[in-house]
Amino acid sequence: MIRNLGISAVLIFGAGMAAGETVTGGEFFEDQSGYPCSATLQTDANKSVTLQLSDYKDVWSLRFIISDRASIYRRFFDSRGLHDKDAFEDAFRGVRIGERSFDFNDASLFEVHRQDVDDKTSGIFSIDEKHNVARALEAMKVGGIDFVGGHR
């Protein structure tokens, strides 16, 4: 499903994330790790973004897994070095795909302590429900993906 969208988009990350990364390649997978469809997109900054499409028990979701952004993710810890989930969710509210904007239903970072954040740390952002996911997939045919947020 994702493969047929012709994703050759520019990934633009807001405030502090690498601006204007261009997708230079990708791998597409079907029925892998419980996901009917997924793609890993490589950028010209030698980074990647993974998209996972799921319809588990007829609950649709589209997840963006963004790793190798440790300098960004370290900003979302309090003075004791503990993860500030509310600040993270507030900073990453949504994504613009093509000409449409979508709010994230969930934005998460699994690390609890700032000291554990490294280049393997991934932020996971999801768009949920069939009508939202269908609109997001349709919007990918038109243009770039702009992750809104990252301010802190």
Sine and cosine of phi, psi and omega as CSV:
sin_phi,cos_phi,sin_psi,cos_psi,sin_omega,cos_omega
0.00,0.00,-0.75,0.66,0.02,-1.00
-0.93,0.38,-0.60,0.80,-0.03,-1.00
-0.84,0.55,-0.61,0.79,-0.07,-1.00
-0.97,0.25,-0.05,1.00,-0.05,-1.00
-1.00,0.07,-0.16,0.99,0.02,-1.00
0.88,0.47,0.73,0.68,-0.05,-1.00
-0.93,0.36,0.95,-0.32,0.12,-0.99
-0.71,-0.70,0.57,0.82,-0.17,-0.99
-0.97,0.25,0.29,-0.96,0.18,-0.98
-1.00,-0.02,0.75,-0.66,0.08,-1.00
-0.99,-0.11,0.83,-0.56,0.00,-1.00
-0.88,-0.48,0.83,-0.56,-0.02,-1.00
-0.95,-0.30,0.69,-0.72,-0.03,-1.00
-0.97,0.25,0.36,-0.93,0.15,-0.99
0.35,0.94,1.00,-0.08,0.13,-0.99
1.00,-0.10,-0.39,0.92,0.08,-1.00
-0.99,0.12,0.36,-0.93,-0.04,-1.00
-0.84,0.55,0.82,-0.57,-0.08,-1.00
-1.00,0.08,0.73,-0.68,0.16,-0.99
0.91,0.41,0.64,0.77,0.10,-0.99
-0.94,0.35,0.67,-0.75,0.01,-1.00
-0.97,-0.26,0.70,-0.72,0.06,-1.00
-0.94,0.34,0.83,-0.56,-0.02,-1.00
-0.95,-0.32,-0.21,0.98,0.00,-1.00
-0.05,-1.00,0.12,-0.99,0.01,-1.00
-0.21,-0.98,0.34,-0.94,0.09,-1.00
-0.85,-0.52,0.67,-0.74,-0.03,-1.00
-0.89,-0.46,0.67,-0.74,-0.07,-1.00
-0.75,-0.66,0.60,-0.80,0.10,-1.00
-0.88,-0.47,0.64,-0.77,0.05,-1.00
0.76,0.66,0.83,0.55,0.02,-1.00
-0.85,-0.53,0.76,-0.65,0.04,-1.00
0.82,0.58,0.58,0.82,0.04,-1.00
0.99,0.11,0.02,1.00,0.03,-1.00
-0.97,-0.26,0.78,-0.62,-0.01,-1.00
-0.91,0.42,-0.43,0.90,-0.05,-1.00
-0.42,-0.91,0.72,-0.70,0.09,-1.00
-0.49,-0.87,0.32,-0.95,0.03,-1.00
-0.57,-0.82,0.62,-0.78,0.14,-0.99
-0.90,-0.43,0.88,-0.48,-0.05,-1.00
-0.97,-0.24,0.78,-0.63,0.06,-1.00
-0.99,-0.12,0.57,-0.82,-0.02,-1.00
-0.91,-0.41,0.20,-0.98,0.03,-1.00
-0.94,0.35,-0.11,0.99,0.08,-1.00
-0.99,-0.12,0.25,0.97,-0.03,-1.00
0.84,0.54,0.62,0.79,0.06,-1.00
-0.84,-0.54,0.17,-0.99,0.00,-1.00
-0.67,-0.74,0.37,-0.93,0.10,-0.99
-0.74,-0.67,0.76,-0.65,0.03,-1.00
-0.96,-0.29,0.72,-0.69,0.08,-1.00
-0.93,-0.37,0.75,-0.66,0.03,-1.00
-0.82,-0.58,0.81,-0.58,0.04,-1.00
-0.97,-0.24,0.76,-0.65,-0.03,-1.00
-0.68,-0.73,0.56,-0.83,0.12,-0.99
-0.74,-0.67,0.67,0.74,-0.05,-1.00
-0.84,0.55,0.85,-0.52,-0.02,-1.00
0.77,0.64,0.62,0.78,0.02,-1.00
0.90,0.44,0.35,0.94,0.14,-0.99
-0.96,-0.27,0.94,-0.34,-0.09,-1.00
-0.99,0.13,0.58,-0.82,0.13,-0.99
-0.47,-0.88,0.49,-0.87,0.11,-0.99
-0.81,-0.58,0.90,-0.44,-0.04,-1.00
-0.95,-0.31,0.65,-0.76,0.12,-0.99
-0.94,-0.35,0.85,-0.53,0.01,-1.00
-0.93,-0.38,0.91,-0.41,-0.11,-0.99
-0.88,-0.47,0.92,-0.39,0.00,-1.00
-0.94,-0.35,-0.02,-1.00,0.06,-1.00
0.87,0.50,0.64,0.77,0.06,-1.00
-0.77,-0.64,0.66,0.75,-0.10,-0.99
-0.82,0.58,-0.65,0.76,-0.04,-1.00
-0.90,0.44,-0.50,0.87,0.07,-1.00
-0.97,0.24,-0.76,0.65,-0.09,-1.00
-0.91,0.41,-0.48,0.87,0.01,-1.00
-0.90,0.43,-0.31,0.95,0.00,-1.00
-0.94,0.35,-0.28,0.96,-0.15,-0.99
-0.97,-0.25,0.74,0.67,0.06,-1.00
-0.72,-0.69,0.55,-0.84,-0.05,-1.00
-0.99,0.15,-0.10,-0.99,-0.06,-1.00
-0.90,0.43,-0.33,0.94,0.06,-1.00
-1.00,-0.03,0.00,1.00,0.00,-1.00
0.99,0.12,0.29,0.96,0.00,-1.00
-0.99,-0.16,0.57,-0.82,-0.05,-1.00
-0.87,0.50,0.74,-0.67,0.06,-1.00
-0.97,-0.25,1.00,0.06,-0.08,-1.00
-0.85,0.53,-0.67,0.75,-0.01,-1.00
-0.89,0.46,-0.69,0.73,0.01,-1.00
-0.90,0.43,-0.63,0.78,0.01,-1.00
-0.89,0.45,-0.75,0.66,0.01,-1.00
-0.90,0.44,-0.62,0.78,0.02,-1.00
-0.91,0.41,-0.60,0.80,-0.05,-1.00
-0.96,0.28,-0.57,0.82,-0.03,-1.00
-0.93,-0.37,1.00,0.09,-0.10,-1.00
-1.00,0.04,-0.50,0.87,-0.09,-1.00
-0.13,-0.99,-0.15,-0.99,-0.05,-1.00
-0.65,-0.76,0.56,-0.83,0.11,-0.99
-0.95,-0.31,0.83,-0.56,0.01,-1.00
-0.87,-0.50,0.88,-0.47,-0.09,-1.00
0.87,0.49,-0.85,-0.52,0.00,-1.00
-0.97,-0.26,0.17,0.98,-0.04,-1.00
-0.91,-0.41,0.55,-0.84,0.06,-1.00
-0.94,-0.33,0.60,-0.80,-0.01,-1.00
-0.72,-0.70,0.72,-0.70,0.10,-0.99
-0.99,0.15,0.59,-0.80,0.11,-0.99
-0.98,0.21,0.66,-0.75,0.12,-0.99
-0.99,0.15,-0.42,0.91,0.01,-1.00
-0.46,-0.89,0.64,-0.77,0.13,-0.99
-0.72,-0.70,0.85,-0.52,-0.08,-1.00
-0.64,-0.77,0.42,-0.91,0.04,-1.00
-0.67,-0.74,0.84,-0.55,-0.14,-0.99
-0.98,0.17,-0.41,0.91,-0.03,-1.00
-0.91,0.42,0.67,-0.74,-0.01,-1.00
-0.99,-0.12,-0.54,0.84,-0.05,-1.00
-0.91,-0.43,0.68,-0.73,0.01,-1.00
-0.80,0.60,-0.63,0.78,-0.04,-1.00
-0.88,0.47,-0.33,0.94,-0.01,-1.00
-1.00,0.03,-0.14,0.99,-0.02,-1.00
-0.97,0.23,0.82,-0.58,0.05,-1.00
-0.58,-0.82,-0.19,-0.98,-0.06,-1.00
-0.91,0.41,-0.27,0.96,0.03,-1.00
-1.00,0.03,-0.17,0.99,0.00,-1.00
-0.90,0.43,0.71,-0.70,-0.02,-1.00
-0.85,-0.53,0.68,-0.73,0.20,-0.98
-1.00,-0.03,0.67,-0.75,-0.01,-1.00
-0.86,-0.50,0.82,-0.58,-0.09,-1.00
-0.80,-0.61,0.75,-0.66,-0.06,-1.00
-0.77,-0.64,0.55,-0.83,0.17,-0.98
-0.94,-0.35,0.80,-0.60,-0.09,-1.00
-0.89,-0.46,0.29,-0.96,0.05,-1.00
0.99,0.15,0.67,-0.74,-0.14,-0.99
-0.79,0.61,-0.72,0.70,-0.06,-1.00
-0.91,0.41,-0.59,0.81,0.04,-1.00
-0.95,0.31,-0.69,0.72,-0.01,-1.00
-0.90,0.43,-0.69,0.72,0.02,-1.00
-0.87,0.50,-0.67,0.74,0.03,-1.00
-0.91,0.41,-0.63,0.78,0.01,-1.00
-0.91,0.41,-0.69,0.73,0.02,-1.00
-0.90,0.45,-0.66,0.75,0.03,-1.00
-0.90,0.44,-0.65,0.76,-0.03,-1.00
-0.91,0.41,-0.44,0.90,0.00,-1.00
-0.91,0.43,-0.34,0.94,0.01,-1.00
-0.94,0.34,-0.34,0.94,-0.17,-0.99
-0.99,-0.13,-0.67,0.74,-0.15,-0.99
-0.30,-0.95,-0.36,-0.93,-0.11,-0.99
-0.96,0.29,0.07,-1.00,0.05,-1.00
-0.86,-0.51,0.87,-0.49,-0.07,-1.00
-0.87,-0.48,0.94,-0.35,0.00,-1.00
-0.99,0.15,0.90,-0.44,-0.08,-1.00
-0.99,0.11,0.82,-0.58,0.11,-0.99
0.83,-0.55,-0.37,-0.93,-0.07,-1.00
0.99,-0.12,0.03,1.00,0.00,-1.00
-0.96,0.28,0.59,-0.80,0.13,-0.99
-0.20,-0.98,0.00,0.00,0.00,0.00
